[in-house]
Amino acid sequence: MLQTAADITASVHQFETILHQFKRDNLNEVDQNHYQKIMGLSVRQMNALGALNRLMTNRQEGIPLKELAHYLRMSIPSTSLLVDSMVKKGLFDRKENPRDRRSLCIRLSEEGESRFQMLFNGMKEKLDTLFSILSQEDKENFCRIVDTLYNHVYNK
């Protein structure tokens, strides 16, 4: 059965609502130790932690500020302030860019990697619970559809 644009828009809105509630619940239900270690971070800082982790895949030297800004959909000056705050917290390191000595590369520090793993593990447990109501086929279809949409938007 074909879905109308209004049906698809309603489903996207419902999914956004689920994700918003999921994030809020996850942050409220984590154990106190987990909460205290991670909650010194704003949502934007947690997003930056996750983004930098994803962007650093196979790039141990780190990434340029401009690339992080683009990924986070932030201006370069705003991203620079965000990175400054993360460096002060000991979560990011800045090093000379080996490909362009006029710029710096940003990477997760050891503490940043540790905090990311804590955040990731907490979210993974909650996602496992959320998706446990779906069949294996539904999970596979969900991942396939999200991958297709993501690749269409980001790999033009």
DSSP file (Angstrom, degrees, kcal/mol; ACC not computed):
  #  RESIDUE AA STRUCTURE BP1 BP2  ACC     N-H-->O    O-->H-N    N-H-->O    O-->H-N    TCO  KAPPA ALPHA  PHI   PSI    X-CA   Y-CA   Z-CA
    1    1 A M              0   0    0      0, 0.0     2,-0.2     0, 0.0     0, 0.0   0.000 360.0 360.0 360.0 126.0    0.0    0.0    0.0
    2    2 A L        -     0   0    0      1,-0.0     2,-0.3     0, 0.0     0, 0.0  -0.493 360.0-138.5 -73.8 139.9    1.4    3.4   -1.0
    3    3 A Q        -     0   0    0     -2,-0.2     2,-0.1     1,-0.0    -1,-0.0  -0.771  14.2-125.5 -98.3 143.3    1.7    6.0    1.7
    4    4 A T     >  -     0   0    0     -2,-0.3     4,-2.3     1,-0.1     5,-0.2  -0.390  27.8-107.4 -79.5 164.6    0.9    9.6    1.0
    5    5 A A  H  > S+     0   0    0      1,-0.2     4,-2.6     2,-0.2     5,-0.2   0.870 123.0  54.3 -59.2 -36.0    3.3   12.4    1.7
    6    6 A A  H  > S+     0   0    0      2,-0.2     4,-2.3     1,-0.2    -1,-0.2   0.890 107.3  49.8 -66.5 -38.8    1.2   13.3    4.8
    7    7 A D  H  > S+     0   0    0      2,-0.2     4,-2.2     1,-0.2    -2,-0.2   0.922 113.1  46.2 -63.9 -44.1    1.4    9.8    6.1
    8    8 A I  H  X S+     0   0    0     -4,-2.3     4,-2.6     2,-0.2    -2,-0.2   0.914 112.1  50.7 -65.9 -43.0    5.2    9.8    5.7
    9    9 A T  H  X S+     0   0    0     -4,-2.6     4,-2.4     1,-0.2    -1,-0.2   0.905 110.6  49.6 -60.8 -41.9    5.5   13.2    7.3
   10   10 A A  H  X S+     0   0    0     -4,-2.3     4,-2.5     2,-0.2    -1,-0.2   0.903 111.2  49.3 -64.2 -40.7    3.3   12.0   10.3
   11   11 A S  H  X S+     0   0    0     -4,-2.2     4,-2.4     2,-0.2    -2,-0.2   0.903 110.6  49.9 -66.0 -40.5    5.5    8.9   10.7
   12   12 A V  H  X S+     0   0    0     -4,-2.6     4,-2.7     2,-0.2    -2,-0.2   0.923 111.1  49.7 -62.4 -44.0    8.7   11.0   10.6
   13   13 A H  H  X S+     0   0    0     -4,-2.4     4,-2.3     1,-0.2    -2,-0.2   0.916 110.5  50.1 -61.6 -43.1    7.2   13.4   13.2
   14   14 A Q  H  X S+     0   0    0     -4,-2.5     4,-2.3     2,-0.2    -1,-0.2   0.907 110.9  49.5 -60.9 -41.4    6.3   10.3   15.4
   15   15 A F  H  X S+     0   0    0     -4,-2.4     4,-2.7     2,-0.2    -2,-0.2   0.912 109.1  51.5 -65.7 -42.2    9.8    9.0   15.1
   16   16 A E  H  X S+     0   0    0     -4,-2.7     4,-2.6     1,-0.2    -1,-0.2   0.904 110.2  50.3 -58.2 -41.3   11.3   12.4   16.0
   17   17 A T  H  X S+     0   0    0     -4,-2.3     4,-2.6     2,-0.2     5,-0.2   0.904 109.8  50.1 -63.8 -42.4    9.1   12.4   19.1
   18   18 A I  H  X S+     0   0    0     -4,-2.3     4,-2.9     2,-0.2    -2,-0.2   0.934 112.4  47.3 -60.6 -47.0   10.2    8.9   20.0
   19   19 A L  H  X S+     0   0    0     -4,-2.7     4,-2.7     2,-0.2     5,-0.2   0.908 112.1  49.6 -63.3 -42.4   13.9    9.9   19.7
   20   20 A H  H  X S+     0   0    0     -4,-2.6     4,-2.3     2,-0.2    -1,-0.2   0.943 114.9  43.6 -61.3 -47.8   13.4   13.0   21.7
   21   21 A Q  H  X S+     0   0    0     -4,-2.6     4,-3.1     1,-0.2     5,-0.2   0.898 112.6  53.9 -64.1 -40.7   11.6   11.1   24.5
   22   22 A F  H  X S+     0   0    0     -4,-2.9     4,-2.8    -5,-0.2    -2,-0.2   0.931 109.8  46.4 -59.7 -47.4   14.2    8.3   24.3
   23   23 A K  H  X S+     0   0    0     -4,-2.7     4,-2.1     2,-0.2    -1,-0.2   0.923 114.7  47.5 -62.1 -44.0   17.1   10.8   24.7
   24   24 A R  H  X S+     0   0    0     -4,-2.3     4,-1.4    -5,-0.2    -2,-0.2   0.934 114.7  45.4 -64.0 -46.1   15.3   12.5   27.6
   25   25 A D  H  X S+     0   0    0     -4,-3.1     4,-2.0     1,-0.2    -2,-0.2   0.908 110.8  54.2 -63.0 -41.9   14.5    9.2   29.3
   26   26 A N  H  X S+     0   0    0     -4,-2.8     4,-1.0    -5,-0.2    -1,-0.2   0.907 109.4  47.1 -61.2 -41.5   18.0    7.9   28.8
   27   27 A L  H  < S+     0   0    0     -4,-2.1    -1,-0.2     1,-0.2    -2,-0.2   0.792 115.3  46.8 -71.4 -26.2   19.5   10.9   30.5
   28   28 A N  H  < S+     0   0    0     -4,-1.4    -2,-0.2    -5,-0.2    -1,-0.2   0.748 114.2  45.5 -84.2 -24.9   17.1   10.7   33.4
   29   29 A E  H  < S+     0   0    0     -4,-2.0    -2,-0.2    -5,-0.1    -1,-0.1   0.537  80.1 112.2-101.7  -7.2   17.4    6.9   34.0
   30   30 A V  S  < S-     0   0    0     -4,-1.0     5,-0.0    -5,-0.2    -3,-0.0  -0.303  78.7 -93.2 -66.3 153.5   21.1    6.3   33.9
   31   31 A D     >  -     0   0    0      1,-0.1     4,-2.8     4,-0.1     5,-0.2  -0.212  38.2-105.1 -66.0 160.6   22.7    5.3   37.2
   32   32 A Q  H  > S+     0   0    0      1,-0.2     4,-2.9     2,-0.2     5,-0.2   0.850 118.0  50.6 -58.2 -42.0   24.2    8.1   39.4
   33   33 A N  H  > S+     0   0    0      2,-0.2     4,-2.1     1,-0.2    -1,-0.2   0.944 113.7  45.4 -62.3 -47.5   27.9    7.4   38.6
   34   34 A H  H  > S+     0   0    0      1,-0.2     4,-2.1     2,-0.2     5,-0.3   0.926 114.3  50.4 -59.2 -46.2   27.2    7.4   34.9
   35   35 A Y  H  X S+     0   0    0     -4,-2.8     4,-3.0     1,-0.2    -2,-0.2   0.913 110.4  48.0 -60.2 -46.9   25.1   10.5   35.3
   36   36 A Q  H  < S+     0   0    0     -4,-2.9     4,-0.3     1,-0.2    -1,-0.2   0.870 113.1  47.8 -66.4 -37.0   27.8   12.4   37.3
   37   37 A K  H  < S+     0   0    0     -4,-2.1    -1,-0.2    -5,-0.2    -2,-0.2   0.877 125.3  27.7 -71.8 -37.2   30.6   11.5   34.8
   38   38 A I  H >< S+     0   0    0     -4,-2.1     3,-1.4    -5,-0.2    -2,-0.2   0.800 104.5  73.7 -95.9 -32.1   28.7   12.4   31.7
   39   39 A M  T 3< S+     0   0    0     -4,-3.0    -1,-0.2    -5,-0.3    -3,-0.1   0.500  72.3  83.7 -72.1  -1.4   26.3   15.1   32.8
   40   40 A G  T 3  S+     0   0    0     -4,-0.3     2,-0.4    -3,-0.2    -1,-0.3   0.437  85.8  82.3 -71.4   4.3   29.0   17.7   33.2
   41   41 A L  S <  S-     0   0    0     -3,-1.4     2,-0.1     4,-0.0    -3,-0.0  -0.857  78.1-130.9-113.7 143.1   28.3   18.1   29.4
   42   42 A S     >  -     0   0    0     -2,-0.4     4,-2.5     1,-0.1     5,-0.2  -0.363  35.9-103.7 -77.1 168.1   25.7   20.0   27.6
   43   43 A V  H  > S+     0   0    0      1,-0.2     4,-2.6     2,-0.2     5,-0.2   0.907 125.0  52.9 -60.1 -41.0   23.7   18.2   24.8
   44   44 A R  H  > S+     0   0    0      1,-0.2     4,-2.2     2,-0.2    -1,-0.2   0.895 109.2  48.7 -62.2 -39.6   25.8   20.1   22.3
   45   45 A Q  H  > S+     0   0    0      2,-0.2     4,-2.3     1,-0.2    -2,-0.2   0.895 110.8  50.1 -67.9 -39.3   29.0   18.9   23.9
   46   46 A M  H  X S+     0   0    0     -4,-2.5     4,-2.2     2,-0.2    -2,-0.2   0.907 110.7  50.5 -64.1 -39.9   27.7   15.3   24.0
   47   47 A N  H  X S+     0   0    0     -4,-2.6     4,-2.8     1,-0.2    -2,-0.2   0.909 110.1  49.8 -62.2 -41.4   26.8   15.6   20.3
   48   48 A A  H  X S+     0   0    0     -4,-2.2     4,-2.8     2,-0.2     5,-0.2   0.886 108.2  53.6 -64.3 -38.8   30.3   16.9   19.6
   49   49 A L  H  X S+     0   0    0     -4,-2.3     4,-1.8     2,-0.2    -2,-0.2   0.940 113.6  42.0 -60.1 -48.3   31.8   14.0   21.5
   50   50 A G  H  X S+     0   0    0     -4,-2.2     4,-2.3     2,-0.2    -2,-0.2   0.893 114.4  51.5 -65.9 -40.8   29.8   11.5   19.3
   51   51 A A  H  X S+     0   0    0     -4,-2.8     4,-3.0     1,-0.2     5,-0.2   0.931 110.0  48.2 -63.5 -46.0   30.5   13.4   16.1
   52   52 A L  H  X S+     0   0    0     -4,-2.8     4,-1.8     1,-0.2    -1,-0.2   0.893 109.9  53.2 -64.1 -38.1   34.2   13.5   16.7
   53   53 A N  H  < S+     0   0    0     -4,-1.8     4,-0.3    -5,-0.2    -1,-0.2   0.934 112.8  43.8 -60.3 -45.6   34.2    9.8   17.5
   54   54 A R  H >< S+     0   0    0     -4,-2.3     3,-1.3     1,-0.2    -2,-0.2   0.920 114.4  49.2 -65.4 -44.0   32.4    9.0   14.2
   55   55 A L  H 3< S+     0   0    0     -4,-3.0    -1,-0.2     1,-0.3    -2,-0.2   0.771 103.8  60.9 -69.0 -25.2   34.6   11.4   12.2
   56   56 A M  T ><  +     0   0    0     -4,-1.8     3,-3.0    -5,-0.2    -1,-0.3   0.504  69.8 130.9 -81.5  -2.8   37.8   10.0   13.6
   57   57 A T  T <  S-     0   0    0     -3,-1.3    -3,-0.0     1,-0.3    -4,-0.0  -0.326  90.7  -5.2 -54.2 122.0   37.2    6.5   12.3
   58   58 A N  T 3  S+     0   0    0      1,-0.1    -1,-0.3    -2,-0.1     2,-0.1   0.702 118.9  94.9  62.3  23.0   40.4    5.5   10.5
   59   59 A R    X   +     0   0    0     -3,-3.0     3,-2.0     1,-0.1    -1,-0.1  -0.548  41.3 166.0-139.7  71.0   41.8    9.0   11.1
   60   60 A Q  T 3  S+     0   0    0      1,-0.3     3,-0.1    -2,-0.1    -1,-0.1   0.712  71.9  67.1 -64.3 -21.4   43.8    8.8   14.3
   61   61 A E  T 3  S-     0   0    0      1,-0.3    -1,-0.3    -3,-0.1     2,-0.2   0.682 108.6-123.1 -72.8 -14.6   45.5   12.2   13.7
   62   62 A G    <   -     0   0    0     -3,-2.0    -1,-0.3    -6,-0.2    45,-0.2  -0.566  25.3 -77.3 104.2-170.4   42.1   13.8   14.2
   63   63 A I  E     -A  106   0A   0     43,-2.4    43,-3.2    -2,-0.2     2,-0.1  -0.926  41.1 -97.9-131.7 154.9   40.0   16.1   11.9
   64   64 A P  E >>  -A  105   0A   0      0, 0.0     4,-1.7     0, 0.0     3,-0.5  -0.385  32.8-118.4 -69.2 150.9   40.1   19.8   11.0
   65   65 A L  H 3> S+     0   0    0     39,-0.7     4,-2.8     1,-0.2     5,-0.2   0.882 113.2  59.5 -54.3 -42.8   37.9   22.2   12.8
   66   66 A K  H 3> S+     0   0    0      1,-0.2     4,-2.4     2,-0.2    -1,-0.2   0.873 103.9  50.4 -57.7 -39.5   36.1   23.0    9.6
   67   67 A E  H <> S+     0   0    0     -3,-0.5     4,-2.4     2,-0.2    -1,-0.2   0.902 110.9  48.0 -68.0 -41.1   35.0   19.4    9.1
   68   68 A L  H  X S+     0   0    0     -4,-1.7     4,-2.5     2,-0.2    -2,-0.2   0.921 111.4  51.3 -64.0 -42.9   33.6   19.1   12.6
   69   69 A A  H  X>S+     0   0    0     -4,-2.8     5,-2.5     1,-0.2     4,-0.8   0.922 111.0  48.1 -59.4 -45.2   31.7   22.4   12.1
   70   70 A H  H ><5S+     0   0    0     -4,-2.4     3,-0.7     1,-0.2    -1,-0.2   0.929 112.2  48.6 -61.4 -45.7   30.2   21.1    8.9
   71   71 A Y  H 3<5S+     0   0    0     -4,-2.4    -2,-0.2     1,-0.2    -1,-0.2   0.890 115.6  43.3 -62.9 -40.4   29.2   17.8   10.5
   72   72 A L  H 3<5S-     0   0    0     -4,-2.5    -1,-0.2    -5,-0.2    -2,-0.2   0.532 108.9-125.2 -82.6  -6.2   27.6   19.6   13.4
   73   73 A R  T <<5 +     0   0    0     -4,-0.8     2,-0.3    -3,-0.7    -3,-0.2   0.919  67.5 129.7  59.4  46.2   26.0   22.2   11.2
   74   74 A M      < -     0   0    0     -5,-2.5    -1,-0.2    -6,-0.1    -2,-0.1  -0.856  64.9 -98.2-123.9 159.2   27.6   25.0   13.2
   75   75 A S     >  -     0   0    0     -2,-0.3     4,-2.4     1,-0.1     5,-0.2  -0.362  35.9-114.2 -70.2 159.7   29.6   28.0   12.2
   76   76 A I  H  > S+     0   0    0      2,-0.2     4,-2.5     1,-0.2     5,-0.2   0.920 116.1  50.9 -64.5 -43.8   33.4   27.7   12.5
   77   77 A P  H  > S+     0   0    0      0, 0.0     4,-1.9     0, 0.0    -1,-0.2   0.913 112.2  46.9 -61.2 -40.1   33.5   30.4   15.2
   78   78 A S  H  > S+     0   0    0      1,-0.2     4,-2.2     2,-0.2    -2,-0.2   0.902 113.0  49.1 -66.1 -39.9   30.8   28.6   17.3
   79   79 A T  H  X S+     0   0    0     -4,-2.4     4,-2.9     1,-0.2    -1,-0.2   0.878 107.4  55.5 -66.4 -36.8   32.5   25.3   16.8
   80   80 A S  H  X S+     0   0    0     -4,-2.5     4,-2.5     2,-0.2    -1,-0.2   0.910 108.4  47.5 -62.0 -42.3   35.8   26.8   17.8
   81   81 A L  H  X S+     0   0    0     -4,-1.9     4,-2.1     2,-0.2    -2,-0.2   0.905 112.2  50.3 -64.1 -41.3   34.2   27.9   21.1
   82   82 A L  H  X S+     0   0    0     -4,-2.2     4,-1.9     2,-0.2    -2,-0.2   0.929 111.1  48.1 -62.2 -45.6   32.7   24.5   21.6
   83   83 A V  H  X S+     0   0    0     -4,-2.9     4,-2.6     1,-0.2     5,-0.2   0.909 108.1  55.6 -62.6 -42.3   36.1   22.8   21.0
   84   84 A D  H  X S+     0   0    0     -4,-2.5     4,-2.4     1,-0.2    -1,-0.2   0.921 108.4  48.0 -55.0 -44.7   37.8   25.3   23.4
   85   85 A S  H  X S+     0   0    0     -4,-2.1     4,-1.4     1,-0.2    -1,-0.2   0.872 112.2  49.1 -65.8 -35.5   35.3   24.2   26.1
   86   86 A M  H  <>S+     0   0    0     -4,-1.9     5,-2.7     2,-0.2     6,-1.1   0.847 110.2  50.6 -73.6 -33.4   36.0   20.5   25.3
   87   87 A V  H ><5S+     0   0    0     -4,-2.6     3,-1.3     4,-0.2    -2,-0.2   0.917 109.0  52.1 -66.8 -43.0   39.8   21.0   25.5
   88   88 A K  H 3<5S+     0   0    0     -4,-2.4    -2,-0.2     1,-0.3    -1,-0.2   0.839 108.3  51.1 -62.2 -32.7   39.4   22.8   28.9
   89   89 A K  T 3<5S-     0   0    0     -4,-1.4    -1,-0.3    -5,-0.2    -2,-0.2   0.526 117.2-116.9 -81.0  -5.3   37.4   19.8   30.1
   90   90 A G  T < 5S+     0   0    0     -3,-1.3    22,-0.5    -4,-0.3    21,-0.4   0.685  86.5 111.6  80.2  18.3   40.2   17.5   28.9
   91   91 A L  S   <S+     0   0    0     -5,-2.7    18,-2.5    20,-0.2     2,-0.3   0.735  72.4  40.8 -97.4 -26.5   37.9   15.7   26.4
   92   92 A F  E     -B  108   0A   0     -6,-1.1     2,-0.3    16,-0.3    16,-0.2  -0.897  65.6-154.9-120.0 151.4   39.5   16.9   23.1
   93   93 A D  E     -B  107   0A   0     14,-3.0    14,-2.4    -2,-0.3     2,-0.4  -0.931   7.5-148.1-118.5 149.1   43.1   17.4   22.1
   94   94 A R  E     +B  106   0A   0     -2,-0.3     2,-0.3    12,-0.2    12,-0.2  -0.976  22.9 170.2-116.9 131.8   44.4   19.9   19.4
   95   95 A K  E     -B  105   0A   0     10,-2.6    10,-3.7    -2,-0.4     2,-0.1  -0.928  43.0 -83.8-135.0 159.7   47.4   19.0   17.4
   96   96 A E  E     -B  104   0A   0     -2,-0.3     8,-0.2     8,-0.2     5,-0.1  -0.406  49.8-111.8 -62.0 137.0   49.2   20.4   14.3
   97   97 A N  E >   -B  100   0A   0      6,-2.5     3,-0.6     3,-0.5     6,-0.2  -0.610  19.9-151.0 -72.2 118.7   47.6   19.1   11.1
   98   98 A P  T 3  S+     0   0    0      0, 0.0     3,-0.2     0, 0.0    -1,-0.2   0.717  96.7  46.7 -66.1 -18.5   50.2   16.9    9.5
   99   99 A R  T 3  S+     0   0    0      1,-0.3     2,-0.3     4,-0.0    -2,-0.1   0.663 126.8  22.1 -94.6 -19.4   48.7   17.7    6.0
  100  100 A D  E X   - B   0  97A   0     -3,-0.6     3,-2.2     3,-0.2    -3,-0.5  -0.788  61.9-163.6-152.1 100.4   48.5   21.5    6.6
  101  101 A R  E 3  S+     0   0A   0      1,-0.3    -1,-0.1    -2,-0.3    -4,-0.0   0.590  87.2  69.1 -67.6  -8.1   50.7   23.1    9.2
  102  102 A R  E 3  S+     0   0A   0     -6,-0.1    -1,-0.3    -5,-0.0     2,-0.3   0.606 102.1  49.3 -81.9 -11.2   48.6   26.3    9.1
  103  103 A S  E <  S-     0   0A   0     -3,-2.2    -6,-2.5    -6,-0.2     2,-0.3  -0.772  76.4-125.5-125.8 169.8   45.7   24.4   10.8
  104  104 A L  E     - B   0  96A   0     -2,-0.3   -39,-0.7    -8,-0.2     2,-0.4  -0.811  12.8-137.4-113.3 153.4   45.0   22.2   13.7
  105  105 A C  E     -AB  64  95A   0    -10,-3.7   -10,-2.6    -2,-0.3     2,-0.4  -0.873  15.1-146.0-106.4 145.4   43.5   18.7   14.0
  106  106 A I  E     +AB  63  94A   0    -43,-3.2   -43,-2.4    -2,-0.4     2,-0.3  -0.908  24.3 166.2-111.3 137.2   41.0   17.9   16.8
  107  107 A R  E     - B   0  93A   0    -14,-2.4   -14,-3.0    -2,-0.4     2,-0.3  -0.958  41.2 -91.3-143.8 162.5   40.8   14.5   18.3
  108  108 A L  E     - B   0  92A   0     -2,-0.3   -16,-0.3   -16,-0.2     2,-0.1  -0.560  39.1-137.3 -72.0 137.0   39.3   12.8   21.3
  109  109 A S     >  -     0   0    0    -18,-2.5     4,-2.6    -2,-0.3     5,-0.2  -0.315  33.9 -96.1 -78.6 174.9   41.6   12.7   24.3
  110  110 A E  H  > S+     0   0    0      1,-0.2     4,-2.3     2,-0.2     5,-0.1   0.922 130.5  48.7 -59.3 -42.9   41.8    9.5   26.4
  111  111 A E  H  > S+     0   0    0    -21,-0.4     4,-2.6     2,-0.2    -1,-0.2   0.887 109.9  52.3 -64.2 -38.5   39.3   11.0   28.8
  112  112 A G  H  > S+     0   0    0    -22,-0.5     4,-2.5     2,-0.2    -2,-0.2   0.904 109.5  48.7 -63.1 -42.1   37.1   11.9   25.8
  113  113 A E  H  X S+     0   0    0     -4,-2.6     4,-2.3     2,-0.2    -2,-0.2   0.909 111.8  50.2 -63.3 -41.5   37.2    8.4   24.5
  114  114 A S  H  X S+     0   0    0     -4,-2.3     4,-2.0     2,-0.2    -2,-0.2   0.925 112.3  45.9 -62.9 -46.1   36.3    7.0   27.9
  115  115 A R  H  X S+     0   0    0     -4,-2.6     4,-2.5     1,-0.2    -1,-0.2   0.890 110.8  53.5 -65.8 -38.8   33.3    9.4   28.3
  116  116 A F  H  X S+     0   0    0     -4,-2.5     4,-3.4     1,-0.2     5,-0.2   0.936 107.8  50.7 -60.8 -44.6   32.2    8.6   24.8
  117  117 A Q  H  X S+     0   0    0     -4,-2.3     4,-2.8     1,-0.2     5,-0.2   0.894 110.2  49.9 -60.7 -40.0   32.2    4.8   25.6
  118  118 A M  H  X S+     0   0    0     -4,-2.0     4,-2.1     2,-0.2    -1,-0.2   0.932 114.3  44.5 -62.6 -45.3   30.2    5.5   28.8
  119  119 A L  H  X S+     0   0    0     -4,-2.5     4,-2.4     2,-0.2    -2,-0.2   0.931 114.9  48.7 -63.8 -46.6   27.6    7.5   26.8
  120  120 A F  H  X S+     0   0    0     -4,-3.4     4,-2.8     1,-0.2    -2,-0.2   0.917 111.0  49.7 -61.0 -45.8   27.6    4.9   24.0
  121  121 A N  H  X S+     0   0    0     -4,-2.8     4,-2.1    -5,-0.2    -1,-0.2   0.900 111.3  49.0 -63.7 -40.8   27.1    2.0   26.3
  122  122 A G  H  X S+     0   0    0     -4,-2.1     4,-1.6    -5,-0.2    -1,-0.2   0.925 114.5  44.8 -63.2 -44.2   24.3    3.7   28.2
  123  123 A M  H  X S+     0   0    0     -4,-2.4     4,-2.8     1,-0.2    -2,-0.2   0.889 110.3  55.3 -66.9 -39.3   22.5    4.5   24.9
  124  124 A K  H  X S+     0   0    0     -4,-2.8     4,-2.8     1,-0.2     5,-0.2   0.916 106.4  50.5 -61.7 -43.8   23.1    1.1   23.5
  125  125 A E  H  X S+     0   0    0     -4,-2.1     4,-1.7     1,-0.2    -1,-0.2   0.923 113.0  46.0 -59.2 -44.1   21.4   -0.6   26.5
  126  126 A K  H  X S+     0   0    0     -4,-1.6     4,-2.6     2,-0.2    -2,-0.2   0.893 112.8  49.9 -67.6 -39.7   18.4    1.7   26.1
  127  127 A L  H  X S+     0   0    0     -4,-2.8     4,-3.0     2,-0.2     5,-0.2   0.897 107.0  55.0 -66.0 -39.3   18.2    1.1   22.4
  128  128 A D  H  X S+     0   0    0     -4,-2.8     4,-0.6    -5,-0.2    -1,-0.2   0.913 111.5  45.2 -57.8 -41.9   18.4   -2.6   22.8
  129  129 A T  H >< S+     0   0    0     -4,-1.7     3,-0.7    -5,-0.2     4,-0.3   0.933 113.7  48.9 -66.5 -46.5   15.4   -2.4   25.1
  130  130 A L  H >< S+     0   0    0     -4,-2.6     3,-0.8     1,-0.2    -2,-0.2   0.917 116.2  41.9 -59.7 -45.4   13.5   -0.1   22.8
  131  131 A F  H >< S+     0   0    0     -4,-3.0     3,-1.7     1,-0.2    -1,-0.2   0.493  88.4  91.8 -84.4  -2.8   14.0   -2.2   19.7
  132  132 A S  T << S+     0   0    0     -3,-0.7    -1,-0.2    -4,-0.6    -2,-0.1   0.725  78.4  63.2 -64.9 -19.6   13.4   -5.5   21.5
  133  133 A I  T <  S+     0   0    0     -3,-0.8    -1,-0.3    -4,-0.3     2,-0.3   0.619  91.1  84.4 -79.6 -11.0    9.7   -5.3   20.5
  134  134 A L  S <  S-     0   0    0     -3,-1.7     2,-0.1     1,-0.1    -3,-0.0  -0.638  81.9-117.5 -92.9 149.0   10.6   -5.5   16.8
  135  135 A S     >  -     0   0    0     -2,-0.3     4,-2.3     1,-0.1     5,-0.2  -0.340  32.1-106.9 -72.3 164.0   11.3   -8.7   14.9
  136  136 A Q  H  > S+     0   0    0      1,-0.2     4,-2.5     2,-0.2     5,-0.2   0.900 122.8  53.1 -59.0 -40.7   14.7   -9.3   13.4
  137  137 A E  H  > S+     0   0    0      1,-0.2     4,-2.6     2,-0.2    -1,-0.2   0.910 108.1  49.7 -62.5 -42.6   13.2   -8.6    9.9
  138  138 A D  H  > S+     0   0    0      2,-0.2     4,-2.6     1,-0.2    -1,-0.2   0.900 110.6  50.4 -63.3 -40.7   11.8   -5.2   11.1
  139  139 A K  H  X S+     0   0    0     -4,-2.3     4,-2.4     2,-0.2    -2,-0.2   0.924 111.7  47.7 -62.5 -44.1   15.1   -4.2   12.6
  140  140 A E  H  X S+     0   0    0     -4,-2.5     4,-2.4     2,-0.2    -2,-0.2   0.906 113.0  48.2 -64.1 -41.7   16.9   -5.1    9.4
  141  141 A N  H  X S+     0   0    0     -4,-2.6     4,-2.7     2,-0.2     5,-0.2   0.908 110.4  52.2 -64.4 -41.7   14.3   -3.1    7.3
  142  142 A F  H  X S+     0   0    0     -4,-2.6     4,-2.6     2,-0.2     5,-0.2   0.944 112.0  45.2 -58.5 -49.8   14.6   -0.2    9.7
  143  143 A C  H  X S+     0   0    0     -4,-2.4     4,-2.5     1,-0.2    -1,-0.2   0.897 113.2  50.7 -63.0 -41.1   18.4   -0.1    9.3
  144  144 A R  H  X S+     0   0    0     -4,-2.4     4,-2.3     2,-0.2    -1,-0.2   0.922 112.3  46.3 -63.2 -44.5   18.2   -0.5    5.6
  145  145 A I  H  X S+     0   0    0     -4,-2.7     4,-2.5     2,-0.2     5,-0.2   0.923 113.5  47.7 -66.1 -45.0   15.7    2.4    5.2
  146  146 A V  H  X S+     0   0    0     -4,-2.6     4,-2.9    -5,-0.2     5,-0.2   0.922 112.6  49.9 -62.7 -43.3   17.7    4.7    7.5
  147  147 A D  H  X S+     0   0    0     -4,-2.5     4,-2.8    -5,-0.2     5,-0.2   0.914 110.6  50.3 -60.1 -43.3   20.9    3.9    5.6
  148  148 A T  H  X S+     0   0    0     -4,-2.3     4,-1.9     2,-0.2    -2,-0.2   0.933 114.1  43.5 -61.4 -47.3   19.2    4.6    2.3
  149  149 A L  H  X S+     0   0    0     -4,-2.5     4,-2.2     2,-0.2    -2,-0.2   0.917 114.3  50.3 -65.8 -43.3   17.9    8.0    3.4
  150  150 A Y  H  X S+     0   0    0     -4,-2.9     4,-3.1     1,-0.2     5,-0.3   0.937 111.6  47.5 -60.0 -48.1   21.2    8.9    5.1
  151  151 A N  H  X S+     0   0    0     -4,-2.8     4,-1.7     1,-0.2    -1,-0.2   0.857 110.6  52.8 -64.7 -34.4   23.2    8.1    2.0
  152  152 A H  H  < S+     0   0    0     -4,-1.9    -1,-0.2    -5,-0.2    -2,-0.2   0.911 116.8  38.1 -65.7 -41.5   20.7   10.0   -0.2
  153  153 A V  H  < S+     0   0    0     -4,-2.2     3,-0.4     1,-0.1    -2,-0.2   0.909 128.3  29.4 -76.6 -43.0   21.0   13.1    1.9
  154  154 A Y  H  < S+     0   0    0     -4,-3.1    -3,-0.2    -5,-0.2    -2,-0.2   0.577 116.7  52.0-101.3 -10.5   24.7   13.0    2.8
  155  155 A N     <        0   0    0     -4,-1.7    -1,-0.2    -5,-0.3    -2,-0.1  -0.164 360.0 360.0-120.0  41.5   26.4   11.3   -0.2
  156  156 A K              0   0    0     -3,-0.4    -1,-0.1    -4,-0.0    -2,-0.1   0.485 360.0 360.0 -72.0 360.0   25.0   13.3   -3.1
